[in-house]
């Protein structure tokens, strides 16, 4: 396979990419645009980019909004209550059907790697078992990581610690936590220490739902970062959401950022869901409730974006399009300068791959030939146009292909002039 007339990120030149045996064999600069020949794919000057990465979603809960009741208040806590009502209905066939439908939606929109959370506060552990089995079945088609996530608290839920350890023995890739939802501050801190111990014992990554609340006194992030620093685990540890940081005062954040940078932990923000769930106890002024994405980027701390939910008790919209999530983040976090646009796609590609510790990711000679072609010629134009994913290729095989929309006639142009 050969891709001609391709734009690469942060380059004004056209390129030819040659793929052999499922890997990038060569990447060469073109002096001019080339005519298309047999067995070549003409990118027509569009952007060839590493695949999108979805680092935070809940496949076990996807497509369950309104079952059996809707989250009427729009709060995180009612979402958890609605999910408690749905859990008794779970079975393998139910989870597989919804998870596969959601994965297909993500793949159609350029995603080739997914980190999904699965609830461990369910004695059957059917979510963990089903998603780990799916991960193994789909390993040649998509990179899937499963997080053992204690939705109702690892230490506050009956037998929660034993269920977490059983989930890791079943084969979960990542240890999760939710310290701010434990009954007390002490239990929250103990849960962080425990999950890091489990990560070391089972050689797992860590991804914590951390301070997903508007309370400025919820400060488990500093505890997580400090433990990660002291145990030299930072690059393998992720703090998801951290929406309380939106409510921290600047003096405290100045101190906190020094620790965060030294710890080398990763961050995931889910802006569409956070702006929907947070600020629910405010009248006006009303908080956005999204973590300090712009400030984290400016401090060179790794931060990426996820969708979190697609049509579930916490968020009843979602369409699998990470470009939509990125668009929201740029607006909400006021990252609207050209310097912000120039590397915007990092937050749904390279940064997410770093968070998930993916190997062989990126358009480089010798790497697996995993890439997408986006409608646009750089980060800015793709973001502005919300460009379609025209082609998705995995290990040299086309998995998604679509044609850009064409306007066949424009009578409104001549009539309006």
C-alpha positions as CSV (number, residue, x, y, z in Angstrom):
1,X,0.0,0.0,0.0
2,X,1.2,3.5,-0.8
3,X,-0.4,6.8,0.3
4,X,0.5,9.8,-1.9
5,X,-0.1,13.6,-1.5
6,X,-0.4,13.3,2.2
7,X,0.0,16.1,4.7
8,X,1.6,15.2,8.0
9,X,1.1,17.2,11.2
10,X,3.4,20.2,11.6
11,X,4.7,20.0,8.1
12,X,3.8,22.0,5.0
13,X,5.2,19.4,2.6
14,X,3.4,16.6,0.8
15,X,4.5,13.1,1.6
16,X,4.4,9.6,0.3
17,X,4.0,6.8,2.8
18,X,4.8,3.2,1.8
19,X,3.5,0.3,3.8
20,X,4.8,-3.2,3.7
21,X,3.8,-6.2,5.9
22,X,1.5,-4.0,8.0
23,X,4.2,-1.5,9.0
24,X,5.4,1.9,7.8
25,X,8.3,1.0,5.4
26,X,9.2,4.6,4.3
27,X,8.0,8.2,4.6
28,X,9.3,10.4,1.9
29,X,8.8,14.1,1.1
30,X,7.3,14.9,-2.3
31,X,8.6,17.8,-4.5
32,X,5.1,18.3,-6.0
33,X,1.7,16.7,-6.1
34,X,1.7,13.3,-7.8
35,X,-0.8,11.7,-10.2
36,X,-2.6,8.7,-8.7
37,X,-1.5,5.3,-10.1
38,X,-2.9,1.7,-9.5
39,X,-2.8,0.5,-5.9
40,X,-2.2,4.0,-4.5
41,X,-4.4,5.9,-2.2
42,X,-4.5,9.6,-3.0
43,X,-4.8,11.7,0.2
44,X,-5.4,14.8,-2.0
45,X,-3.5,17.0,0.5
46,X,-5.6,15.9,3.5
47,X,-4.0,15.3,6.9
48,X,-2.6,11.8,7.6
49,X,-2.7,11.5,11.4
50,X,-2.1,8.8,14.0
51,X,-5.4,7.2,15.0
52,X,-7.7,8.8,17.6
53,X,-7.5,7.3,21.1
54,X,-10.4,7.2,23.5
55,X,-8.8,7.1,27.0
56,X,-11.9,7.3,29.2
57,X,-15.3,5.7,28.5
58,X,-17.7,3.3,30.3
59,X,-18.6,0.6,27.8
60,X,-20.5,-1.4,30.4
61,X,-22.9,1.5,30.9
62,X,-23.1,2.8,27.3
63,X,-26.5,3.0,25.7
64,X,-28.5,2.6,28.9
65,X,-29.9,6.1,29.4
66,X,-33.5,6.0,30.7
67,X,-33.3,2.4,31.8
68,X,-35.2,2.1,34.0
69,X,-35.3,5.8,34.8
70,X,-33.8,9.0,33.5
71,X,-31.4,11.2,35.5
72,X,-33.7,14.1,35.9
73,X,-31.4,16.3,38.1
74,X,-28.4,16.0,35.9
75,X,-26.1,15.4,38.9
76,X,-23.3,12.9,39.2
77,X,-24.9,11.4,42.2
78,X,-28.3,10.8,40.6
79,X,-26.4,9.2,37.7
80,X,-24.8,6.8,40.2
81,X,-28.2,6.0,41.7
82,X,-29.8,5.4,38.2
83,X,-26.8,3.0,37.4
84,X,-27.5,1.1,40.7
85,X,-31.0,0.5,39.3
86,X,-29.7,-0.7,36.0
87,X,-27.0,-3.1,37.4
88,X,-29.4,-5.9,38.3
89,X,-30.4,-6.1,34.6
90,X,-26.8,-6.7,33.4
91,X,-25.9,-9.9,31.7
92,X,-23.2,-11.0,29.3
93,X,-25.4,-10.7,26.1
94,X,-26.6,-7.2,27.2
95,X,-23.1,-5.8,27.8
96,X,-21.6,-7.4,24.7
97,X,-24.3,-6.0,22.4
98,X,-24.0,-2.5,23.8
99,X,-20.2,-2.5,24.0
100,X,-19.8,-3.8,20.5
101,X,-22.2,-1.1,19.1
102,X,-20.3,1.6,21.0
103,X,-16.9,0.3,19.8
104,X,-18.2,0.3,16.2
105,X,-19.4,3.9,16.6
106,X,-15.9,4.9,17.9
107,X,-14.1,3.0,15.1
108,X,-16.2,4.7,12.5
109,X,-15.0,8.0,13.9
110,X,-11.2,7.1,13.7
111,X,-10.6,5.6,17.1
112,X,-8.3,2.6,17.3
113,X,-7.5,2.4,21.0
114,X,-10.0,2.5,23.9
115,X,-9.7,2.5,27.7
116,X,-12.9,1.4,29.3
117,X,-14.0,1.4,32.9
118,X,-16.0,-1.6,34.2
119,X,-17.8,-1.5,37.5
120,X,-16.4,-3.8,40.2
121,X,-19.1,-2.9,42.8
122,X,-21.3,-5.7,41.4
123,X,-20.8,-9.0,43.1
124,X,-21.2,-10.9,39.7
125,X,-18.4,-8.8,38.1
126,X,-20.2,-9.5,34.8
127,X,-18.9,-6.2,33.4
128,X,-15.3,-7.0,34.1
129,X,-15.6,-10.6,32.8
130,X,-17.4,-9.6,29.6
131,X,-15.1,-6.6,28.7
132,X,-12.0,-8.6,29.4
133,X,-13.3,-11.3,27.1
134,X,-14.1,-8.8,24.4
135,X,-10.6,-7.2,24.7
136,X,-9.1,-10.6,24.0
137,X,-11.4,-11.4,21.1
138,X,-10.8,-8.0,19.5
139,X,-7.0,-7.7,20.1
140,X,-6.1,-7.8,16.4
141,X,-8.7,-5.2,15.6
142,X,-8.4,-2.6,18.4
143,X,-6.4,-1.8,21.4
144,X,-8.7,-2.2,24.4
145,X,-7.7,-1.6,28.1
146,X,-10.1,-2.5,30.9
147,X,-10.1,-0.6,34.2
148,X,-11.4,-2.2,37.3
149,X,-13.5,0.7,38.6
150,X,-15.2,0.6,42.0
151,X,-18.2,2.9,41.2
152,X,-19.6,2.9,44.8
153,X,-16.2,3.0,46.5
154,X,-13.6,0.3,46.9
155,X,-13.6,0.5,50.8
156,X,-17.2,1.8,51.3
157,X,-18.9,-0.9,49.3
158,X,-19.4,-4.3,51.0
159,X,-16.5,-6.7,50.1
160,X,-15.3,-4.0,47.6
161,X,-11.6,-4.7,48.1
162,X,-12.0,-8.4,47.5
163,X,-14.0,-7.7,44.4
164,X,-11.3,-5.3,43.2
165,X,-8.6,-8.0,43.7
166,X,-10.7,-10.6,42.0
167,X,-11.2,-8.3,39.0
168,X,-7.4,-7.9,38.7
169,X,-7.0,-11.7,38.8
170,X,-9.6,-12.0,36.1
171,X,-7.4,-9.8,33.9
172,X,-8.2,-6.1,34.2
173,X,-5.3,-4.0,32.9
174,X,-5.8,-0.9,35.1
175,X,-6.6,-0.3,38.7
176,X,-9.3,2.3,39.3
177,X,-10.6,4.3,42.3
178,X,-13.0,7.0,43.4
179,X,-11.6,8.4,46.6
180,X,-13.9,11.4,46.8
181,X,-16.9,9.0,46.9
182,X,-15.7,7.0,49.8
183,X,-17.5,7.7,53.1
184,X,-14.7,9.6,54.7
185,X,-11.5,11.4,53.9
186,X,-9.6,8.7,55.7
187,X,-11.2,6.0,53.6
188,X,-10.4,8.0,50.5
189,X,-6.7,8.3,51.3
190,X,-6.6,4.6,52.3
191,X,-8.2,3.7,49.0
192,X,-5.5,5.5,47.1
193,X,-2.7,3.8,49.0
194,X,-4.4,0.4,48.5
195,X,-5.0,0.8,44.7
196,X,-1.3,1.8,44.2
197,X,-0.3,-1.3,46.2
198,X,-2.5,-3.4,44.0
199,X,-1.0,-1.9,40.8
200,X,2.5,-2.8,42.0
201,X,1.4,-6.3,43.0
202,X,-0.4,-7.0,39.7
203,X,1.9,-4.8,37.4
204,X,-1.1,-2.7,36.3
205,X,-1.6,0.9,35.3
206,X,-3.6,3.2,37.5
207,X,-6.6,5.4,36.5
208,X,-8.5,7.2,39.3
209,X,-11.7,9.1,39.1
210,X,-10.3,11.9,41.2
211,X,-12.1,14.8,42.8
212,X,-15.0,14.7,40.4
213,X,-16.9,17.2,42.4
214,X,-17.2,21.0,42.7
215,X,-16.0,21.0,46.4
216,X,-12.8,23.0,46.6
217,X,-11.9,21.0,49.7
218,X,-11.8,17.7,47.8
219,X,-8.0,17.4,47.4
220,X,-7.3,13.7,46.8
221,X,-5.3,14.8,43.7
222,X,-2.4,16.0,45.8
223,X,-2.5,12.7,47.7
224,X,-2.5,10.6,44.5
225,X,0.3,12.6,42.9
226,X,2.4,12.4,46.1
227,X,2.0,8.6,46.4
228,X,2.8,8.2,42.6
229,X,5.9,10.4,43.1
230,X,7.2,8.6,46.2
231,X,6.7,5.2,44.5
232,X,8.1,6.3,41.2
233,X,5.0,5.4,39.3
234,X,4.0,8.7,37.8
235,X,3.9,7.9,34.0
236,X,1.7,4.8,34.8
237,X,-0.8,6.8,36.9
238,X,-3.7,8.9,35.6
239,X,-6.0,11.3,37.4
240,X,-9.3,11.5,35.5
241,X,-11.8,14.4,35.8
242,X,-10.2,16.4,38.7
243,X,-13.1,18.8,38.3
244,X,-12.6,20.2,41.8
245,X,-9.5,21.9,40.5
246,X,-11.9,24.3,38.7
247,X,-12.8,25.4,42.2
248,X,-9.3,25.5,43.8
249,X,-7.9,29.0,44.5
250,X,-4.9,30.1,42.5
251,X,-2.5,30.2,45.5
252,X,-3.2,26.5,46.2
253,X,-2.9,25.6,42.5
254,X,0.5,27.3,42.3
255,X,1.8,25.0,45.0
256,X,-0.1,22.0,43.6
257,X,1.3,22.3,40.1
258,X,4.9,21.9,41.3
259,X,3.9,18.5,42.8
260,X,2.0,17.5,39.7
261,X,4.9,18.3,37.4
262,X,7.4,16.4,39.6
263,X,5.1,13.4,39.9
264,X,4.8,13.0,36.0
265,X,1.2,11.7,36.4
266,X,-1.3,12.0,33.4
267,X,-4.6,13.8,33.3
268,X,-7.8,13.0,31.4
269,X,-10.6,15.6,31.1
270,X,-14.1,14.8,29.9
271,X,-15.3,18.3,29.0
272,X,-18.8,17.5,27.6
273,X,-19.8,15.4,30.6
274,X,-18.1,17.6,33.2
275,X,-19.8,20.8,32.0
276,X,-23.1,18.9,32.1
277,X,-22.7,17.3,35.6
278,X,-20.8,20.0,37.5
279,X,-22.1,23.3,38.7
280,X,-25.4,21.7,39.5
281,X,-25.5,23.2,43.0
282,X,-24.7,26.7,41.8
283,X,-27.2,29.4,40.9
284,X,-25.2,32.2,39.3
285,X,-22.4,32.7,38.7
286,X,-22.3,29.0,37.6
287,X,-19.0,27.1,37.4
288,X,-18.0,25.4,34.2
289,X,-16.7,22.5,36.3
290,X,-13.9,21.4,33.9
291,X,-10.4,20.9,35.2
292,X,-7.6,23.4,34.2
293,X,-6.8,21.9,30.9
294,X,-5.2,25.0,29.5
295,X,-3.0,25.5,32.5
296,X,-1.9,21.9,32.6
297,X,-0.9,22.1,28.9
298,X,1.0,25.3,29.5
299,X,2.9,23.6,32.4
300,X,3.9,20.7,30.0
301,X,1.9,18.2,32.1
302,X,0.3,15.5,30.0
303,X,-3.4,16.0,29.6
304,X,-5.8,14.4,27.2
305,X,-9.6,14.2,26.5
306,X,-12.2,11.5,26.6
307,X,-15.9,11.3,26.1
308,X,-16.6,9.4,29.3
309,X,-20.2,8.5,28.4
310,X,-22.4,7.8,25.4
311,X,-26.1,7.8,26.2
312,X,-25.9,6.5,29.7
313,X,-27.2,7.6,33.2
314,X,-24.6,10.4,33.5
315,X,-24.7,11.8,29.9
316,X,-27.6,11.1,27.6
317,X,-25.9,12.4,24.4
318,X,-22.6,11.5,22.7
319,X,-21.9,10.3,19.2
320,X,-18.4,8.8,19.3
321,X,-16.8,11.8,17.7
322,X,-13.7,12.9,19.6
323,X,-13.4,16.0,17.4
324,X,-16.6,17.2,19.0
325,X,-15.1,16.6,22.4
326,X,-12.0,18.5,21.4
327,X,-14.1,21.4,20.0
328,X,-16.0,21.7,23.4
329,X,-12.7,21.7,25.3
330,X,-11.2,24.4,23.2
331,X,-14.2,26.6,23.9
332,X,-14.9,25.8,27.5
333,X,-11.2,26.1,28.5
334,X,-10.7,29.3,26.4
335,X,-7.9,27.7,24.4
336,X,-8.8,29.8,21.3
337,X,-5.4,31.3,20.4
338,X,-3.6,30.1,17.2
339,X,-0.9,28.5,19.4
340,X,-3.6,26.4,21.0
341,X,-5.0,25.3,17.7
342,X,-1.6,24.3,16.3
343,X,-1.3,21.3,18.5
344,X,-5.0,20.7,19.4
345,X,-5.0,17.1,18.0
346,X,-2.4,16.1,20.6
347,X,-5.1,15.9,23.2
348,X,-7.0,13.1,21.3
349,X,-3.9,11.4,19.8
350,X,-0.4,11.5,21.2
351,X,-1.2,12.6,24.7
352,X,-3.9,9.9,25.1
353,X,-1.5,7.2,23.7
354,X,1.1,8.4,26.3
355,X,-1.6,8.1,29.1
356,X,-2.4,4.5,28.0
357,X,1.3,3.6,27.6
358,X,0.6,2.4,24.0
359,X,3.7,1.0,22.3
360,X,4.4,1.5,18.6
361,X,2.0,4.4,18.3
362,X,2.6,7.1,15.7
363,X,3.5,7.6,12.1
364,X,7.2,6.4,12.1
365,X,9.1,4.0,10.0
366,X,9.0,0.6,11.7
367,X,5.8,1.2,13.6
368,X,2.5,-0.6,12.8
369,X,0.8,1.1,9.9
370,X,-2.1,2.5,12.0
371,X,-3.4,5.9,10.8
372,X,-6.4,7.9,9.7
373,X,-6.9,10.5,7.0
374,X,-8.8,13.6,8.1
375,X,-10.6,16.2,6.0
376,X,-8.3,19.2,6.4
377,X,-4.6,19.9,6.1
378,X,-3.5,20.7,9.7
379,X,-4.8,20.6,13.2
380,X,-6.5,24.0,12.9
381,X,-8.4,23.3,9.7
382,X,-9.5,19.8,10.9
383,X,-10.8,21.3,14.1
384,X,-12.5,24.3,12.5
385,X,-14.3,22.2,9.8
386,X,-14.9,19.2,12.2
387,X,-13.4,17.3,9.3
388,X,-14.6,13.7,8.6
389,X,-12.5,10.7,9.0
390,X,-12.1,9.8,5.3
391,X,-10.0,6.6,5.9
392,X,-8.9,4.5,8.8
393,X,-6.1,1.9,8.4
394,X,-4.9,-0.6,10.9
395,X,-1.8,-2.7,10.3
396,X,-2.0,-1.8,6.6
397,X,-5.7,-2.9,6.3
398,X,-8.5,-0.4,5.5
399,X,-11.2,-0.6,8.2
400,X,-13.1,2.6,7.5
401,X,-13.5,4.4,4.2
402,X,-15.9,7.3,3.3
403,X,-16.1,10.0,0.6
404,X,-16.2,13.7,1.5
405,X,-19.5,15.4,0.9
406,X,-19.9,17.2,-2.4
407,X,-22.3,20.0,-3.3
408,X,-23.5,19.2,-6.8
409,X,-25.2,22.5,-7.5
410,X,-25.2,25.9,-6.0
411,X,-28.2,27.9,-7.3
412,X,-28.4,29.8,-4.1
413,X,-25.0,31.4,-4.8
414,X,-25.9,33.0,-8.1
415,X,-29.4,34.0,-6.9
416,X,-28.0,35.8,-3.9
417,X,-25.4,37.8,-5.7
